[in-house]
Amino acid sequence: MNEFNFLLTTNLGSCDFNSLNLSVSANKMLAEVTGNVNVSFKSPKLQFYCRIDYDVGFFGVDILGFDSSKRDYRIFGHSADMKSTVAYALLRIVGFSKKSLLLDPMARSGAISIEAAFFACGFPVNYHRRDSMAFLSLRPFAKIDFSRLFGAVDKKISDGAFVFNFSPVIAHLRNCEKNAKIAGVNKFIKFSRIDLQNIDLKFKDGSVGCIVSFPPLISKRADDAKVLAEYRELFRQAKFLLAEQGRIVILGRNIENYKESAKGLRLVSSHDFPHGDSELAAFVFAKD
């Protein structure tokens, strides 16, 4: 072990120490135990983690070497898009499966459709980062044939996804396509520039299993009347397109903003999500 670092990831509850105190003490202890005093805070080759939740602590080694919640494909972004992990959570909340026909009718940077393609096709999220995974050089894993292991996973990648990425804004659509290409799943997604009110021309009545979207939010800078009109049209389309057991989930703020537009649909559940300094919520609707 040449260079290592200790990092406290979470500290909840009332403790008489902070993360810096613990990190310094832990790094000193590890250096003494291993006989290695070369502690690197900038580019450690091995990183230890500690998570403290009130009176329970967890200690371990980072065997991945990077933040698995981050996505390399997020190059062409959108100023008000959701995190990729939130997009994936929405897919699971709405009940998306590998055989579902999924539609994002108001795509921003493609996070929803890309995460759906990853899941439906069994395409590894970190496919392009496999060579930088820390466990490849850790001694306990030395006997594992990773080329064979990764190859076995790659053989399971299928092309049976039914994912549709729509946007009325050509710039957004191009960004979605570019990001999907970087992710390696562009061939599994259907991209179309189409206005919201014309989406029902693309599908048969009752043929869509899941609609997942992050429509514009009502805010001080938004045209409220225009945003509410988009909500009405989105739910009108959902009533026409959704299969009998289908679901639509939207990421928004206040359920009151959607109740009038969603008449004829039933609110199944809601789930809170942290979003920067504020909170958003996922609202799941189904046919009555």
BALOBA-1460 file (C-alpha; in Angstrom, 3 decimals):
// residues 288
<rec num="1" residu="m" x="0.000" y="0.000" z="0.000"/>
<rec num="2" residu="n" x="1.785" y="3.155" z="-1.175"/>
<rec num="3" residu="e" x="-0.570" y="6.014" z="-0.472"/>
<rec num="4" residu="f" x="-3.809" y="5.982" z="1.461"/>
<rec num="5" residu="n" x="-6.332" y="8.341" z="2.962"/>
<rec num="6" residu="f" x="-9.137" y="8.069" z="5.493"/>
<rec num="7" residu="l" x="-12.399" y="9.892" z="4.874"/>
<rec num="8" residu="l" x="-15.399" y="10.391" z="7.175"/>
<rec num="9" residu="t" x="-18.451" y="10.369" z="4.918"/>
<rec num="10" residu="t" x="-21.299" y="11.079" z="7.335"/>
<rec num="11" residu="n" x="-21.534" y="12.356" z="10.866"/>
<rec num="12" residu="l" x="-25.029" y="12.427" z="12.360"/>
<rec num="13" residu="g" x="-26.048" y="13.185" z="15.892"/>
<rec num="14" residu="s" x="-24.180" y="15.060" z="18.612"/>
<rec num="15" residu="c" x="-20.490" y="14.102" z="18.670"/>
<rec num="16" residu="d" x="-17.614" y="15.857" z="20.383"/>
<rec num="17" residu="f" x="-15.468" y="15.634" z="17.224"/>
<rec num="18" residu="n" x="-15.710" y="16.645" z="13.588"/>
<rec num="19" residu="s" x="-14.726" y="14.931" z="10.344"/>
<rec num="20" residu="l" x="-11.308" y="16.638" z="10.182"/>
<rec num="21" residu="n" x="-10.390" y="15.549" z="13.721"/>
<rec num="22" residu="l" x="-11.356" y="11.964" z="13.018"/>
<rec num="23" residu="s" x="-9.629" y="11.870" z="9.624"/>
<rec num="24" residu="v" x="-6.329" y="13.143" z="11.027"/>
<rec num="25" residu="s" x="-6.402" y="10.689" z="13.951"/>
<rec num="26" residu="a" x="-7.424" y="7.744" z="11.769"/>
<rec num="27" residu="n" x="-4.758" y="8.481" z="9.151"/>
<rec num="28" residu="k" x="-2.113" y="8.609" z="11.894"/>
<rec num="29" residu="m" x="-3.313" y="5.300" z="13.344"/>
<rec num="30" residu="l" x="-3.354" y="3.585" z="9.924"/>
<rec num="31" residu="a" x="0.140" y="4.849" z="9.180"/>
<rec num="32" residu="e" x="1.433" y="3.385" z="12.455"/>
<rec num="33" residu="v" x="-0.313" y="0.031" z="11.924"/>
<rec num="34" residu="t" x="0.916" y="-0.393" z="8.352"/>
<rec num="35" residu="g" x="4.330" y="1.196" z="8.791"/>
<rec num="36" residu="n" x="3.424" y="3.567" z="5.984"/>
<rec num="37" residu="v" x="3.452" y="7.281" z="6.769"/>
<rec num="38" residu="n" x="2.749" y="8.439" z="3.239"/>
<rec num="39" residu="v" x="-0.786" y="9.788" z="3.582"/>
<rec num="40" residu="s" x="-2.156" y="11.419" z="0.442"/>
<rec num="41" residu="f" x="-5.224" y="13.661" z="0.531"/>
<rec num="42" residu="k" x="-5.108" y="14.539" z="-3.166"/>
<rec num="43" residu="s" x="-4.615" y="11.233" z="-4.989"/>
<rec num="44" residu="p" x="-4.688" y="8.241" z="-2.621"/>
<rec num="45" residu="k" x="-4.342" y="4.794" z="-4.162"/>
<rec num="46" residu="l" x="-6.385" y="3.267" z="-1.353"/>
<rec num="47" residu="q" x="-9.122" y="5.052" z="0.525"/>
<rec num="48" residu="f" x="-10.802" y="4.075" z="3.778"/>
<rec num="49" residu="y" x="-14.269" y="5.225" z="4.698"/>
<rec num="50" residu="c" x="-16.133" y="5.634" z="7.935"/>
<rec num="51" residu="r" x="-19.825" y="6.343" z="8.221"/>
<rec num="52" residu="i" x="-21.241" y="7.318" z="11.596"/>
<rec num="53" residu="d" x="-24.992" y="7.312" z="12.173"/>
<rec num="54" residu="y" x="-25.624" y="8.528" z="15.708"/>
<rec num="55" residu="d" x="-24.100" y="5.808" z="17.926"/>
<rec num="56" residu="v" x="-23.364" y="3.277" z="15.156"/>
<rec num="57" residu="g" x="-20.217" y="3.390" z="13.041"/>
<rec num="58" residu="f" x="-19.202" y="1.555" z="9.856"/>
<rec num="59" residu="f" x="-15.621" y="1.251" z="8.651"/>
<rec num="60" residu="g" x="-14.408" y="-0.135" z="5.353"/>
<rec num="61" residu="v" x="-12.237" y="0.095" z="2.271"/>
<rec num="62" residu="d" x="-13.373" y="1.827" z="-0.905"/>
<rec num="63" residu="i" x="-13.067" y="-0.980" z="-3.437"/>
<rec num="64" residu="l" x="-14.484" y="1.058" z="-6.326"/>
<rec num="65" residu="g" x="-12.302" y="4.152" z="-6.222"/>
<rec num="66" residu="f" x="-14.854" y="6.666" z="-7.483"/>
<rec num="67" residu="d" x="-18.349" y="7.928" z="-6.749"/>
<rec num="68" residu="s" x="-20.680" y="5.391" z="-8.369"/>
<rec num="69" residu="s" x="-23.596" y="7.846" z="-8.249"/>
<rec num="70" residu="k" x="-21.907" y="10.090" z="-10.814"/>
<rec num="71" residu="r" x="-22.337" y="9.430" z="-14.524"/>
<rec num="72" residu="d" x="-19.691" y="10.050" z="-17.166"/>
<rec num="73" residu="y" x="-22.322" y="10.648" z="-19.834"/>
<rec num="74" residu="r" x="-23.564" y="13.897" z="-18.248"/>
<rec num="75" residu="i" x="-21.552" y="16.083" z="-20.634"/>
<rec num="76" residu="f" x="-24.298" y="17.955" z="-22.453"/>
<rec num="77" residu="g" x="-26.437" y="19.065" z="-19.546"/>
<rec num="78" residu="h" x="-29.528" y="21.090" z="-18.815"/>
<rec num="79" residu="s" x="-29.609" y="23.973" z="-16.346"/>
<rec num="80" residu="a" x="-32.544" y="22.446" z="-14.443"/>
<rec num="81" residu="d" x="-32.202" y="18.692" z="-14.796"/>
<rec num="82" residu="m" x="-32.463" y="15.965" z="-12.187"/>
<rec num="83" residu="k" x="-29.645" y="13.745" z="-10.977"/>
<rec num="84" residu="s" x="-29.229" y="10.450" z="-12.805"/>
<rec num="85" residu="t" x="-29.747" y="8.534" z="-9.567"/>
<rec num="86" residu="v" x="-33.088" y="10.300" z="-9.093"/>
<rec num="87" residu="a" x="-34.041" y="9.416" z="-12.670"/>
<rec num="88" residu="y" x="-33.294" y="5.756" z="-11.936"/>
<rec num="89" residu="a" x="-35.295" y="5.933" z="-8.695"/>
<rec num="90" residu="l" x="-38.301" y="7.299" z="-10.602"/>
<rec num="91" residu="l" x="-38.111" y="4.347" z="-13.001"/>
<rec num="92" residu="r" x="-38.215" y="1.838" z="-10.167"/>
<rec num="93" residu="i" x="-40.953" y="3.718" z="-8.314"/>
<rec num="94" residu="v" x="-43.193" y="3.668" z="-11.371"/>
<rec num="95" residu="g" x="-42.637" y="-0.065" z="-11.840"/>
<rec num="96" residu="f" x="-40.577" y="0.065" z="-15.030"/>
<rec num="97" residu="s" x="-39.515" y="-3.390" z="-16.192"/>
<rec num="98" residu="k" x="-37.396" y="-4.711" z="-19.032"/>
<rec num="99" residu="k" x="-40.512" y="-5.335" z="-21.124"/>
<rec num="100" residu="s" x="-42.223" y="-2.009" z="-20.418"/>
<rec num="101" residu="l" x="-42.705" y="0.629" z="-23.095"/>
<rec num="102" residu="l" x="-41.355" y="3.783" z="-21.484"/>
<rec num="103" residu="l" x="-41.850" y="7.372" z="-22.590"/>
<rec num="104" residu="d" x="-40.240" y="10.610" z="-21.442"/>
<rec num="105" residu="p" x="-42.242" y="13.218" z="-23.379"/>
<rec num="106" residu="m" x="-40.385" y="16.281" z="-22.037"/>
<rec num="107" residu="a" x="-36.745" y="15.186" z="-21.962"/>
<rec num="108" residu="r" x="-34.059" y="17.597" z="-20.793"/>
<rec num="109" residu="s" x="-30.626" y="15.959" z="-21.026"/>
<rec num="110" residu="g" x="-31.782" y="12.355" z="-21.440"/>
<rec num="111" residu="a" x="-31.173" y="11.067" z="-17.897"/>
<rec num="112" residu="i" x="-34.495" y="9.221" z="-17.687"/>
<rec num="113" residu="s" x="-34.239" y="7.413" z="-21.014"/>
<rec num="114" residu="i" x="-30.530" y="6.626" z="-20.587"/>
<rec num="115" residu="e" x="-31.060" y="5.141" z="-17.117"/>
<rec num="116" residu="a" x="-34.032" y="3.178" z="-18.499"/>
<rec num="117" residu="a" x="-31.880" y="1.792" z="-21.317"/>
<rec num="118" residu="f" x="-29.143" y="0.804" z="-18.845"/>
<rec num="119" residu="f" x="-31.675" y="-1.108" z="-16.764"/>
<rec num="120" residu="a" x="-33.725" y="-2.674" z="-19.563"/>
<rec num="121" residu="c" x="-30.702" y="-3.886" z="-21.549"/>
<rec num="122" residu="g" x="-28.530" y="-4.914" z="-18.634"/>
<rec num="123" residu="f" x="-25.881" y="-2.452" z="-19.812"/>
<rec num="124" residu="p" x="-23.385" y="-1.757" z="-16.967"/>
<rec num="125" residu="v" x="-23.613" y="1.843" z="-15.775"/>
<rec num="126" residu="n" x="-19.830" y="1.953" z="-15.290"/>
<rec num="127" residu="y" x="-19.020" y="0.069" z="-18.499"/>
<rec num="128" residu="h" x="-16.467" y="2.694" z="-19.598"/>
<rec num="129" residu="r" x="-14.873" y="3.018" z="-16.141"/>
<rec num="130" residu="r" x="-14.173" y="-0.642" z="-15.464"/>
<rec num="131" residu="d" x="-10.424" y="-0.299" z="-15.978"/>
<rec num="132" residu="s" x="-10.169" y="2.327" z="-13.235"/>
<rec num="133" residu="m" x="-11.974" y="0.335" z="-10.538"/>
<rec num="134" residu="a" x="-9.827" y="0.180" z="-7.412"/>
<rec num="135" residu="f" x="-10.436" y="-3.492" z="-6.622"/>
<rec num="136" residu="l" x="-8.558" y="-4.513" z="-9.788"/>
<rec num="137" residu="s" x="-5.295" y="-3.788" z="-7.988"/>
<rec num="138" residu="l" x="-6.228" y="-4.847" z="-4.455"/>
<rec num="139" residu="r" x="-4.473" y="-7.986" z="-3.216"/>
<rec num="140" residu="p" x="-7.583" y="-9.917" z="-2.016"/>
<rec num="141" residu="f" x="-8.940" y="-9.829" z="-5.587"/>
<rec num="142" residu="a" x="-5.671" y="-10.764" z="-7.341"/>
<rec num="143" residu="k" x="-6.779" y="-14.317" z="-8.234"/>
<rec num="144" residu="i" x="-9.976" y="-13.254" z="-9.964"/>
<rec num="145" residu="d" x="-9.995" y="-13.242" z="-13.770"/>
<rec num="146" residu="f" x="-11.795" y="-9.923" z="-14.287"/>
<rec num="147" residu="s" x="-11.659" y="-10.047" z="-18.095"/>
<rec num="148" residu="r" x="-13.676" y="-13.245" z="-17.934"/>
<rec num="149" residu="l" x="-15.970" y="-11.846" z="-15.246"/>
<rec num="150" residu="f" x="-16.668" y="-8.637" z="-17.187"/>
<rec num="151" residu="g" x="-17.058" y="-10.634" z="-20.401"/>
<rec num="152" residu="a" x="-19.760" y="-12.795" z="-18.810"/>
<rec num="153" residu="v" x="-21.655" y="-9.647" z="-17.801"/>
<rec num="154" residu="d" x="-21.303" y="-8.153" z="-21.298"/>
<rec num="155" residu="k" x="-22.830" y="-11.267" z="-22.853"/>
<rec num="156" residu="k" x="-26.039" y="-10.568" z="-20.946"/>
<rec num="157" residu="i" x="-26.535" y="-7.162" z="-22.608"/>
<rec num="158" residu="s" x="-29.697" y="-7.339" z="-24.720"/>
<rec num="159" residu="d" x="-31.277" y="-4.976" z="-27.226"/>
<rec num="160" residu="g" x="-34.893" y="-5.418" z="-26.221"/>
<rec num="161" residu="a" x="-35.515" y="-1.949" z="-24.773"/>
<rec num="162" residu="f" x="-38.641" y="0.032" z="-25.611"/>
<rec num="163" residu="v" x="-37.522" y="3.504" z="-24.549"/>
<rec num="164" residu="f" x="-38.782" y="6.694" z="-26.216"/>
<rec num="165" residu="n" x="-37.115" y="10.073" z="-25.645"/>
<rec num="166" residu="f" x="-39.187" y="13.020" z="-26.933"/>
<rec num="167" residu="s" x="-38.723" y="16.765" z="-26.754"/>
<rec num="168" residu="p" x="-40.220" y="19.729" z="-28.626"/>
<rec num="169" residu="v" x="-36.873" y="21.542" z="-28.324"/>
<rec num="170" residu="i" x="-34.321" y="20.415" z="-30.892"/>
<rec num="171" residu="a" x="-31.345" y="21.535" z="-28.760"/>
<rec num="172" residu="h" x="-32.538" y="19.397" z="-25.834"/>
<rec num="173" residu="l" x="-33.056" y="16.427" z="-28.111"/>
<rec num="174" residu="r" x="-29.559" y="16.742" z="-29.588"/>
<rec num="175" residu="n" x="-28.086" y="16.860" z="-26.073"/>
<rec num="176" residu="c" x="-30.037" y="13.720" z="-25.169"/>
<rec num="177" residu="e" x="-28.677" y="11.913" z="-28.215"/>
<rec num="178" residu="k" x="-25.091" y="12.990" z="-27.538"/>
<rec num="179" residu="n" x="-25.260" y="11.926" z="-23.891"/>
<rec num="180" residu="a" x="-26.812" y="8.581" z="-24.836"/>
<rec num="181" residu="k" x="-24.015" y="7.988" z="-27.348"/>
<rec num="182" residu="i" x="-21.379" y="8.735" z="-24.691"/>
<rec num="183" residu="a" x="-23.181" y="6.320" z="-22.353"/>
<rec num="184" residu="g" x="-23.155" y="3.652" z="-25.079"/>
<rec num="185" residu="v" x="-26.939" y="3.125" z="-25.154"/>
<rec num="186" residu="n" x="-28.073" y="5.442" z="-27.967"/>
<rec num="187" residu="k" x="-29.029" y="2.472" z="-30.169"/>
<rec num="188" residu="f" x="-31.491" y="1.319" z="-27.510"/>
<rec num="189" residu="i" x="-33.442" y="4.605" z="-27.444"/>
<rec num="190" residu="k" x="-35.852" y="6.153" z="-29.965"/>
<rec num="191" residu="f" x="-35.392" y="9.926" z="-30.218"/>
<rec num="192" residu="s" x="-38.019" y="12.236" z="-31.731"/>
<rec num="193" residu="r" x="-38.593" y="15.963" z="-31.882"/>
<rec num="194" residu="i" x="-42.312" y="16.222" z="-31.282"/>
<rec num="195" residu="d" x="-44.645" y="18.628" z="-29.517"/>
<rec num="196" residu="l" x="-46.459" y="17.391" z="-26.448"/>
<rec num="197" residu="q" x="-49.904" y="17.706" z="-28.011"/>
<rec num="198" residu="n" x="-48.932" y="15.433" z="-30.914"/>
<rec num="199" residu="i" x="-47.491" y="12.515" z="-28.953"/>
<rec num="200" residu="d" x="-50.761" y="10.556" z="-29.167"/>
<rec num="201" residu="l" x="-50.149" y="10.282" z="-32.926"/>
<rec num="202" residu="k" x="-47.103" y="8.113" z="-32.209"/>
<rec num="203" residu="f" x="-48.750" y="5.404" z="-30.098"/>
<rec num="204" residu="k" x="-51.899" y="3.359" z="-29.945"/>
<rec num="205" residu="d" x="-54.411" y="4.008" z="-27.205"/>
<rec num="206" residu="g" x="-53.386" y="2.175" z="-24.009"/>
<rec num="207" residu="s" x="-49.994" y="1.014" z="-25.322"/>
<rec num="208" residu="v" x="-47.587" y="2.813" z="-22.976"/>
<rec num="209" residu="g" x="-46.602" y="1.109" z="-19.732"/>
<rec num="210" residu="c" x="-44.715" y="3.964" z="-18.057"/>
<rec num="211" residu="i" x="-44.500" y="7.715" z="-18.517"/>
<rec num="212" residu="v" x="-41.670" y="9.324" z="-16.550"/>
<rec num="213" residu="s" x="-40.950" y="13.018" z="-16.814"/>
<rec num="214" residu="f" x="-39.661" y="16.170" z="-15.153"/>
<rec num="215" residu="p" x="-41.941" y="18.913" z="-16.499"/>
<rec num="216" residu="p" x="-41.199" y="22.624" z="-15.975"/>
<rec num="217" residu="l" x="-41.720" y="23.860" z="-12.421"/>
<rec num="218" residu="i" x="-43.901" y="26.774" z="-11.412"/>
<rec num="219" residu="s" x="-41.558" y="29.507" z="-10.218"/>
<rec num="220" residu="k" x="-41.172" y="33.266" z="-10.043"/>
<rec num="221" residu="r" x="-39.393" y="33.273" z="-13.392"/>
<rec num="222" residu="a" x="-41.862" y="30.958" z="-15.163"/>
<rec num="223" residu="d" x="-45.032" y="31.814" z="-17.050"/>
<rec num="224" residu="d" x="-47.527" y="30.074" z="-14.745"/>
<rec num="225" residu="a" x="-50.286" y="29.923" z="-17.341"/>
<rec num="226" residu="k" x="-47.985" y="28.279" z="-19.875"/>
<rec num="227" residu="v" x="-46.652" y="25.788" z="-17.337"/>
<rec num="228" residu="l" x="-50.151" y="24.825" z="-16.168"/>
<rec num="229" residu="a" x="-51.197" y="24.342" z="-19.802"/>
<rec num="230" residu="e" x="-48.290" y="21.918" z="-20.231"/>
<rec num="231" residu="y" x="-49.425" y="20.012" z="-17.133"/>
<rec num="232" residu="r" x="-52.949" y="19.704" z="-18.549"/>
<rec num="233" residu="e" x="-51.638" y="18.431" z="-21.863"/>
<rec num="234" residu="l" x="-49.222" y="15.990" z="-20.226"/>
<rec num="235" residu="f" x="-51.994" y="14.389" z="-18.166"/>
<rec num="236" residu="r" x="-54.396" y="14.425" z="-21.114"/>
<rec num="237" residu="q" x="-51.866" y="12.446" z="-23.087"/>
<rec num="238" residu="a" x="-51.324" y="10.094" z="-20.136"/>
<rec num="239" residu="k" x="-55.040" y="9.274" z="-19.914"/>
<rec num="240" residu="f" x="-54.998" y="8.321" z="-23.596"/>
<rec num="241" residu="l" x="-51.626" y="6.540" z="-23.795"/>
<rec num="242" residu="l" x="-51.339" y="4.597" z="-20.548"/>
<rec num="243" residu="a" x="-52.071" y="0.887" z="-20.509"/>
<rec num="244" residu="e" x="-54.666" y="-0.397" z="-18.036"/>
<rec num="245" residu="q" x="-52.021" y="-1.077" z="-15.382"/>
<rec num="246" residu="g" x="-49.746" y="1.737" z="-16.569"/>
<rec num="247" residu="r" x="-48.343" y="4.520" z="-14.422"/>
<rec num="248" residu="i" x="-47.135" y="8.078" z="-14.873"/>
<rec num="249" residu="v" x="-44.640" y="9.601" z="-12.442"/>
<rec num="250" residu="i" x="-43.589" y="13.226" z="-12.524"/>
<rec num="251" residu="l" x="-40.984" y="15.067" z="-10.503"/>
<rec num="252" residu="g" x="-42.365" y="18.300" z="-9.084"/>
<rec num="253" residu="r" x="-42.926" y="20.380" z="-5.987"/>
<rec num="254" residu="n" x="-46.508" y="20.784" z="-4.825"/>
<rec num="255" residu="i" x="-49.212" y="18.203" z="-5.489"/>
<rec num="256" residu="e" x="-51.767" y="21.031" z="-5.577"/>
<rec num="257" residu="n" x="-50.207" y="22.196" z="-8.861"/>
<rec num="258" residu="y" x="-51.214" y="18.933" z="-10.549"/>
<rec num="259" residu="k" x="-54.552" y="17.952" z="-8.985"/>
<rec num="260" residu="e" x="-56.726" y="19.878" z="-11.455"/>
<rec num="261" residu="s" x="-54.761" y="18.681" z="-14.499"/>
<rec num="262" residu="a" x="-54.682" y="15.068" z="-13.276"/>
<rec num="263" residu="k" x="-58.455" y="14.677" z="-12.854"/>
<rec num="264" residu="g" x="-59.405" y="11.240" z="-14.153"/>
<rec num="265" residu="l" x="-56.195" y="9.751" z="-12.774"/>
<rec num="266" residu="r" x="-55.626" y="8.432" z="-9.271"/>
<rec num="267" residu="l" x="-52.682" y="9.506" z="-7.092"/>
<rec num="268" residu="v" x="-51.005" y="6.237" z="-6.081"/>
<rec num="269" residu="s" x="-48.072" y="7.512" z="-4.028"/>
<rec num="270" residu="s" x="-45.627" y="10.364" z="-3.488"/>
<rec num="271" residu="h" x="-41.933" y="10.272" z="-2.590"/>
<rec num="272" residu="d" x="-39.711" y="13.135" z="-1.427"/>
<rec num="273" residu="f" x="-36.312" y="13.735" z="-3.011"/>
<rec num="274" residu="p" x="-33.597" y="16.191" z="-1.946"/>
<rec num="275" residu="h" x="-32.721" y="18.486" z="-4.841"/>
<rec num="276" residu="g" x="-29.882" y="20.908" z="-4.152"/>
<rec num="277" residu="d" x="-30.966" y="23.265" z="-1.391"/>
<rec num="278" residu="s" x="-34.645" y="22.420" z="-1.855"/>
<rec num="279" residu="e" x="-36.816" y="19.326" z="-2.064"/>
<rec num="280" residu="l" x="-38.822" y="17.858" z="-4.900"/>
<rec num="281" residu="a" x="-41.302" y="15.014" z="-4.860"/>
<rec num="282" residu="a" x="-42.197" y="12.195" z="-7.217"/>
<rec num="283" residu="f" x="-45.963" y="11.847" z="-7.765"/>
<rec num="284" residu="v" x="-47.232" y="8.559" z="-9.182"/>
<rec num="285" residu="f" x="-50.625" y="8.454" z="-10.928"/>
<rec num="286" residu="a" x="-52.633" y="5.593" z="-12.402"/>
<rec num="287" residu="k" x="-55.886" y="5.232" z="-14.285"/>
<rec num="288" residu="d" x="-59.013" y="5.225" z="-12.120"/>
